[in-house]
Amino acid sequence: MGRGVGRSQDLFGSVEPLLPSLREDGVAVWVLGAGPYPPGVVALQELLDAASEELEPEDVWEPEDMNDTCLYIFTSGTTGLPKAARVSHLKSIMCLGFYELVGASSRDVVYLALPLYHMAGSLLGIVGCLGIGATCVLKEKFSASQFWDDCRAEGVTVFQYIGELCRYLVNQPQRPGERQHGLRLAVGSGLRPDVWRSFQQRFGPVRIVETYGMSEGNVTLFNYTGTPGAVGRCSFIYKLFSPFEVVRYDVAAGAPERDEAGRCIRARTGETGLLIAPVTRRTPFLGYAGSRELSEQKLLRGVFAEGDEFFNTGDLVEQDEEQFVRFRDRIGDTFRWKGENVATTEVAEALLAHESLQEATVYGVTVPGHEGRAGMAALVLRPGRSLDGPGLYRHLEQLLPPYARPRFLRLQERLEMTETFKQQKVRLARDGCDPALVPEPLLVLDEAARAFVPLDAERWQRLRDGRIRI
């Protein structure tokens, strides 16, 4: 049975006409606040007022199985619609030890500006602080311009980040006193190597612990050594606690490569592959609320032996000779062009190394008359800068192979983000590269001119007719 909670009169007014159909679908509607309410809803305030303050006996609230569902947390929805991931009692309790694992203690003051309806903010942030008895400073909305003032005012020593928050900080104009703070530790996920180095060079020797994990996933990685760009480091001992494998992935087929016996093939050292983790009693995958198909899509079977089962993270990673694991891309983001796989993160890092660019997100678009997907980048310029088409061409020529260089550029005032500060690429990819459909200025890579040049209706038609090669 599904359940929905209405909190305001405006929200409830929009739900009220749907009550008959919701009842037919077995969806219970709970309402929080003063009434009156129509029949068929559950008034939570009345139940709360009537509830005893005495703790119920343990056999009432203690779960029969620690792997039973404790709560639901929605995924970010960066590549599709959000899904309600089941989180077990055991996983929730394990989050009590998160900050202790990364080197925080009860003496620390943790700065948290992440949404509390996602795992990073709620379980790792709030529950993690409870686990060590630390002070938590909650910021309703992250402000890069106020961040260091907040840190000094509140005595902040630990910052829980999402990678883009750190980028916002390094993109701020330099101000006096940026190194006059007590911040000693930053922990989170999604921090790109260029931002990592810039953050430490500008703001001082803050220890950074990059982590990897998913609300619904059964594998966790920690980069304890402070190596920029790595999400963790593998070892035989670590795999005893959090086992995983990296297998070859066929981007064109959208599935792992398999040998003649139908088994997956482990990726070689330095080779990008799909990160997967065995589903066992000790490392379960509880799936998602809703239809069984939602959960089945994340499972791989017969990976190395008949009857085995693995969770498909949907992430492409690479493991180097020193066993560092580096995130490369989401499988839905990586695309093929000119017969080659293009990792959007690699292209974005090359773009952001250019002095005029402040933000970039890279994705693939279909182009009439061409196979595969061409690279396209939505860009935000630094204040007071303009785009130098020939200069950017020369910059990318030095950093990227020909097939990886974006064919189209889209100049924007800002980039859309999810509530967890992840880039939204789905709408951008759907918009494509037709100047008649995209309101922002577009540019196209002109190999003959060795530059990015404006893409207007006339040049677009020549491209469609095959008179311009990309």
N, C-alpha and C positions, 0 to 999 in steps of 0.2 A: 504494500500500500504506500502511495506517495503522500506527502504532507507539505502544506504551504503555510507560511506565517505572514499575516497582514499586519502592518504596523501603523499606517496612517489612514485617515479617512479618504484621502485622494486615492491611495493605492487600493483600499478596500472597495471603493466605488467602482473601480475598473474591474475588480474580480467578481463583484456581486452578480452581474448578469451571467457569469459563467458557472455559477454554483450548481445548477441542475446537471450540466454536462460533466462537471468535475466529480459529482457524486456518482454518476454512471460509470466513470472511469476509476472509481475507488480512491479518489484523492480527497483526503481530509483537510479542511482549512481551519487552522488555528488562528485566533485573533488576539492580539495583545493590546490592552488599553481599555478605556471605558466604553460601555455600550451606548444605546441598545444595538443589537445585531439581529439579523433575520434568522429563522430556523436553519439548522443544518451546519452551523459552525460551532467550533469549540472555543469558548472564552477562557483564555489562559489566565487572565487576571483573577477570575473567580477561583480557579484551581490553586493559584499561588497563595491567595489570601486564606484559603481553607487548609492549606498544607501545614502539617506540624513542623516545628523547628527541630524536633528530636530526630536524630539520625536513625534511619531504618536498620533493622538487623542485617548483618552481612549477607545472609543467604538471599536477601531481596536485591541488593545492588551489586554484589560480587558476580562477575561474569563466570559462566560455566566453563568457557574456553577463552583464553587470552587472545586467540586469533579471531574471535567473534568481532563483528563490526562495532566500533565504539562511536564513530561519527563519520560524516560525509564531508569531503572537501572538494570543491569544484576545481577542475583543471583550468589553466589560464586561457585556453582556447586560442592559441596563437596560430594554429594551422587548421582550425575548424571550430565547431561548436563546443563549449565547455561540457565536460562530463563530470558527474558526481562520483568521485573515487571513494571507495570504502577504505577506511583507516581502522586498523585493529586496536584493541586495548593495549596489546603488547607494544605496538609501534608508538602509541601515544605516551606510554610510560617510559619507553627508551629515550624519548625526546627530553626527559628530565635531565639526562646526562650530557646533552649536546654541548653546552658551554664548558663543562668540565673537560670534555674531550679536546676542545680547541684552546684550552689554557686560561679560561676565565675563572674567577673565584667570587666569593661572597662580598669581597671588598670592591668589586667593579660596579660601574654605572654604565648600563647598556642603553644606547640610543637606537630607538626603533621607530621607523616611519613607513613600515610596510603594512599592507591591508591585513587585518586580523581575520579575514574570512579565507585566507590561503595559508598553506602549511608553514611557509617561511616565517610569517608574522605570528601566527597563533601558537603552533606546537614548538617550533624551534625558538622563536622569540620569547613569548610569554611563558610557556611551560618550561623552556630552558632556563629562564631567570628564576622561576620558582624552584627548580631543581638545585640550584646552587645558593639560593637566598640572596641574589644580587638585586640591586636597584634598577628598575626599568624606566627610562624616560620615553614616554609615548608622544610622538609628534603626529598630529592629525594629518598634515600634508607636508611632504618634504619640500624644503626650500634651500636651494644651493647657496643663495646669498646670505641666509641666516645661519647656516649650518655651524660654522666655527664659533659664532657668537653664542649659539645654543650650547655648544660643547663646553665653552669656558664658563658660561653661567651655571650649568648643571653639573659641572665636574665630570663630564663624560670620559670614560676610559676605553669603551668598546663600542664599535659601530657595526651593526648588522646591515649589510648592503645587498642590493642587486646591482649587477655590473654597470647598468646605465646611470645609477646614482653617482657612482664615482666619476663617470664621464662628465656628468653635469658639473661636478665640483672642479675638475681640471679645466673645463671650458669657461669657468668664471674669470672675469678680469682679476688680475693679481691685486691683493690688498695687503696693507701692513699687518703684521702679527699673525700671518697664516701658519707659522710654525710655533706660535705661542699657545699651546694647548696641552691637555693631558691624555690625548688619545694614544693608546699604545697598541691596540689590536683592532683589525677589521676582518670580519668573517662573513662569508656569503658565497654567492655563485654568479657566474656569467661575466667575470672580469677579464677583459681582453688584455693581451700582453702589453700593448702600447699604453693603455690607460694605467695599468699596474705600475709600470716604470715611471710614468709621469706623476702619478699620485705620490709615490715615495720620494721622488726627486724634489717635488714642490713642497710637500707638507711634512717631510721629515721621516725618520726611520720607524714608520708604523708597521708592525708585523701583520702580514696578510695571510689568512688561511682560506684558500679557495676550496669549496666543497662541491660535491655532485650528488644529486638525489632527486626523487620524484615523489609526489603525493601518493601515487598508486604503486610505485616501483618497489623492488625487493633488492636493490643494490645501492650501496652508498660508498662514496670515495672522499678522501681527505688529502689535501696537499699540505702536509706538515712542514715541508722543507722550504717553502717560500719561493719555489721555482716559478717565475712568471709564465703564465699560459697553460700550466698543468692543472688538471682537476684532481689528481691523485697519483699515487705510486703503488704499483702492484708488487706483491711478494708472495711467496708460497704461504707464509703465515697469515698474511692479510686475507688471502682467498679462503682460508679456513673459516673466517668469520663472515666475509661478504664475497661469496664466489661469483665470478662472471667470466665471460668469454668474449672475444672479438672475432667475428667471422666475416668472410668476404661477402660483399653486397653488390648486387647487380642493379645499378640505378635505372637502366632502361627497362628492366623487367619489374622493378619495384619489389624485389624479393632477394633473400640471401642466395648466393651461389651454392649449388649442390653438386656432388661428384656423381659418378656413374651408379653408385649404390644408393643415391638419394640422400646422402648425409652432407651436412654443412661443412665448409672448409675453413679452418682457422686462418686468420689473417697473419701475414708475416710481420716481423719487426719493421716498423716504419710504414706499414701499409694501412691505409684507411679502411676501416671495417665497421660492421654493425655491432653495437654493444648489446649483449644479451645476458640473462642471468637465470640459473636453474630454479624452477618452481618446486619447492619441497616443503615438508612440514615446518622446517626451521626458517625457510625463506619463502613464505607464501605470497601469492598474488590474489588478493580478494576481489579484484575486478571493479566494475562500476554498477551503480544502480541503474535499473532499466532493463532493456532486452539483453538476452544472453549474448547476442551477436556483438555488442559493444565490447565485451570482455574477450570474446573469442578472437577478435581481430588483433589482440595484443599477444597472442600465444603462438609459439612455434613448437611443433612436435616432430619426433624422429630426427632430432638435430644431430646427435652423435650415435644414438642407439635406439632401437625399437622401444617405444613406450616412454621415452624421456620427454620432458616438457620445459620450455624456456619462456621467460618474459622478454618480449621485444621492446626495448626502450625507445626505439625510433630515433636513436642518436648514433651518428657516425663519429668514431673516435680513432685515435692512432696511439700505439704504444711504441716508445722508442727503445733504444738499446739499454738505457738506464732504467727501464720499466716505468717511466713517467707516462701517464695517460693524458692525452690532450683532446679536448672536444674539437670536432671539425665542423659538424653541421647537423641539422635535422634532416631526416630522409625526405621529408616533404619539401625542403628548401633546395637541396642539391639538385642540379639539373644537368642534362647532357647537351653539348653544343660542339659541332664539328667532330663528333665521335668521341669526345672527351668529357669526363665528369668535372663539373665546376662547383667548388665549395664556396658558398656565399660568404662565409666568415673570412676566408682568405682574401677575397676580392674587397670586402669592406675594410679590412685592415690596411690594404694597400691604398685605398682611396683616402682613408683618414690620416695617412702619413703625409698627405699634401697639405701645405700650410693654409690654404684657403677654405678647407672643408671642416665643418664642425660636427656634423652627423651624417651618417650614411646607412642605408639599408639596401641590400641587394637581393634580387629575385629573378626568376626566369619568366619570359613572356613568349607566347607564340607569335610568329611573324608569317604572314601569307607567303606561300611559295618556298618556305624554308623548313627543313627537318629540325626536330628537337626544339629547344627553347633558347632564345637569345638572352644574354645577360642584360639586366637593366638595373639602374641604381637611382633611388630617390635620395637627393642630397639637400643638406641645409648648409648654407655658406656662413662663415664667420662674419660677425658684424663689421661692416665697412669694406668687405671684400667682394670682388666680382670673379666670375669664372673665366679663366684663361684656357680656351679650348686647346690650342697647340701645346701649352705648358702642361696641362693635365695629361694629354696624350703622351708626351715625352716621359712624364713621371711614371705612368702605368707601364710604359714600354720597358722600363728598367726593372720593374717589380713583378710583372705577371707575364706568363706565356701568352701568345696571340689569342688562343681560344678562350682564355679566362677574362680578357679585357671586356668590360661592359660595352654593349653596342648602343645602348640608349641611356640617357640621363634625364631625370625629372627634377627640376628645381622647386623646392618647397620652402615655406616659411618655418614649418616644424614637421616633425614626424609623429604619427599617431602611435600611442603605446597602450598596452593592456593595463589593467589595474596593478599588475605586478611588474610594471616597467619593462615589459618585453615588446619588441617591435611587432607591429601589425603588418603582415605582408600579404594577407589573403586579398584584401580589397585592392591593393596596388597591382598585384598580378592580374586580377580580374579586369582592372581598367586598361591594361595593355599599354601599347605605345602609339596608338592612333591619335594624332594631334587634334582631330575633330571630336574626340571623346575625352581627352585629358585637358582640364582647364589650366594647369600650370605649364610654364615654358618647358619644352623638350629639346634635347640635342641628340644627334646621332653621330656615331664614329665614322669619319670619312678617311679611309685608308689612303686615298690618293692625296688628300690635303694634309695628311698626318695631323689631324685635329678633330675635336668635337665641334660640330657646326649646328646651327639652329635647324630643327626639324619642322618645316612648314608643310602645308597641304600639297604643294607642288613637289617637294622632295619626297614626301611620303608616297605619292602616286608613282613617281619614278622607281622607288624602292619596290613597291608592289608589282610593278611591271617587269622587274628584274633588270632595270637599267642602272641601278645602284647596287653594288655588292656589299654585303655586310659580313 
